[in-house]
Amino acid sequence: MSKPLKKPDWLKVPYDPKAVNEVASLMKDLKLNTVCNEANCPNLGECFMKHTATFMILGSHCTRNCRFCNVTHAAPETVDPDEPENLARAARQLGLRHVVITQVTRDDLPDGGAQQFAECLKALHELCPGTTVEVLTSDLKGDHDALDVVLKAGPDVFNHNVEMPKELYSKVRPQARYERSLDVLRYVKETYPNVLTKTGFMLGLGEMDEEIDVLMDDLIETGCDILTISQYLQPSPEHYPLQRYVTPEEFEQYKERALEKGFRFVMSTPLVRSSYRAAEAMEGAKESRAE
């Protein structure tokens, strides 16, 4: 086994235990999950200090087993009918002005969990009027009808991550399909043009520079508005091996290339995650579209 790469200084982040415990306690009381905890996000401390969190619905067990992801792969849990109202109550109690809802992949459900997204959006609109919402869905098995269920519930941003270039899918996320993810983004933009579309991918998995260029071109072809580019952090020795740490300077170069290709807003730094500073990304894309 190769020796783990030493983590560079630019990946060290502040952590406030008091703020983290406060938000974590609320989530526990309302029986809610956050992707912040489940995916071991490096920005957990910063986001919890700002009283923000990305809610993860449909349990904490994923039906897929991607080799980069820290979310538990296990038998899926029963869908909680109280989850939408509890989520909206938490958002109201935290005073959130922008909410992100993501999910564990639920290939066991006929609609992939689309109806639960819709119920969460409905509850948020009722309890937190004026709060904007981003949904970060799985590929929902490429089912356009399921996508319609989510989109008709009125999210402001639709996010679905491609995660990596096509060439890495068979090794890192064999249960997903690159072309299917592109189709999801394309369908949403073509059918609901007023909804901002968003995606993200990681660096450090062994991708080639020319593969990243093709990936960006494919995403632009779907009409995608917002792009996040982040550093892959290997959760454990059992996960897909980290190939390298990408410098902040290189991340800035990728950002410039993405903007040149036509994305309306790009966040590209080592510690960016898909829902990091999501409200800022949404507003930036709106301003760009208005110009």
Sequence and secondary structure as in RCSB ss.txt:
>XXXX:A:sequence
MSKPLKKPDWLKVPYDPKAVNEVASLMKDLKLNTVCNEANCPNLGECFMKHTATFMILGSHCTRNCRFCNVTHAA
PETVDPDEPENLARAARQLGLRHVVITQVTRDDLPDGGAQQFAECLKALHELCPGTTVEVLTSDLKGDHDALDVV
LKAGPDVFNHNVEMPKELYSKVRPQARYERSLDVLRYVKETYPNVLTKTGFMLGLGEMDEEIDVLMDDLIETGCD
ILTISQYLQPSPEHYPLQRYVTPEEFEQYKERALEKGFRFVMSTPLVRSSYRAAEAMEGAKESRAE
>XXXX:A:secstr
        GGG     HHHHHHHHHHHHHTT EEHHHHTT TTHHHHHHTT  EEEES SEESS  TT  SEESS
     TTHHHHHHHHHHHHT SEEEEEE   TTSTTTTHHHHHHHHHHHHHHSTT EEEEE   GGG HHHHHHH
HTT  SEEE   BS GGGHHHH TTS HHHHHHHHHHHHHH TTSEEEEEEEE SS  HHHHHHHHHHHHHTT  
EEEEEE    STTS        HHHHHHHHHHHHHHT SEEEESTT  TTTTHHHHHHHHHHHHH 
